Amino acid sequence: MEERNNNNKNGGFELELRPEVALGEYANLALITHSSSDFIIDFARMLPGLPKPQVRSRVIMAPEHAKRLLGALQENIYRYEQQFGKIQIPRQSDDIISPFGNGNGMA
């Protein structure tokens, strides 16, 4: 198993990253649901020729952690756009974002 040293703003900590996890999973679709105590994010992969999206990973977190994740994503998107330019999102008639334009996915 591989161990990586990562630092955050509040001090250092060690994070274990197993090789099979380090490869990551490609996802172009995220479905988010919640209850009073949890947020559930299903990361899926929708590809041409497949009958339906395949959920590749599910992450379950407390509402407080979901809000921290939102803040971290906002901060990282800001930094990304400062370095690489504004991320353009194609305008759609509704809130559904589909990577292949068939209106079957959500982000």
Summary of the structure (lengths in Angstrom):
residues: 107
radius of gyration: 16.6
end to end distance: 32.5
largest distance: 46.8
contacts: 203
relative contact order: 0.15
helix: 24%
strand: 33%
